[in-house]
Amino acid sequence: MKRMLSQEERKQFEKKIIGAFQNQTKTLSEELQKILADDMVTAFQNRLTTLIRIQSKHID
C-alpha cells in the first residue's frame, strides 16, 4: 500500500465496519465494538499491504 489511511479515513472505515456487522456485534458494548472495528481495520490494512508486496514481486 502506498500510504496508510488518514485518521479520518480510518474512522470512516471503522464506522462502516460497525454498521456492516451490527447484527453480529449487538451484544457487545459500544466500546468493545469500536475496539473490534479498529482491530479489523488494522488487520485489513496489514493484509492488503502484504498482498500488494507479494503481487509486486511477481510482476517485477
C-alpha positions in Angstrom: 0.0 0.0 0.0 1.4 3.4 -0.9 0.2 5.1 2.2 -1.6 4.4 5.4 -5.1 5.5 6.0 -5.5 9.0 7.4 -7.2 9.3 10.8 -10.4 10.5 9.1 -10.4 7.6 6.5 -9.8 5.1 9.3 -12.7 6.5 11.4 -15.0 6.3 8.4 -13.9 2.7 7.7 -14.4 1.7 11.3 -18.0 3.2 11.2 -18.7 1.2 8.0 -17.5 -2.0 9.7 -19.6 -1.4 12.8 -22.6 -0.8 10.5 -21.9 -3.9 8.4 -21.5 -6.2 11.5 -24.2 -4.5 13.6 -26.3 -7.6 14.0 -23.4 -9.8 14.9 -21.9 -7.4 17.4 -25.0 -6.0 19.0 -24.4 -7.9 22.2 -21.0 -6.1 22.7 -20.8 -2.8 24.4 -20.1 0.3 22.2 -16.5 0.4 23.5 -15.9 -3.3 22.5 -17.5 -2.7 19.1 -15.1 0.2 18.5 -12.1 -2.0 19.6 -13.2 -4.8 17.3 -13.7 -2.4 14.4 -10.2 -0.9 15.0 -8.7 -4.4 15.0 -10.5 -5.3 11.8 -9.3 -2.1 10.0 -5.7 -2.8 11.1 -5.9 -6.5 10.0 -7.4 -5.5 6.6 -4.7 -2.8 6.1 -1.9 -5.2 7.0 -3.3 -8.0 4.8 -3.7 -5.6 1.9 -0.1 -4.3 2.3 1.2 -7.9 2.3 -0.7 -8.9 -0.8 0.4 -5.8 -2.7 4.0 -6.6 -1.8 3.6 -10.2 -3.0 2.0 -9.1 -6.2 4.7 -6.5 -6.9 7.4 -9.2 -6.5 5.6 -11.4 -9.1 5.3 -8.5 -11.5 9.0 -7.5 -11.3 
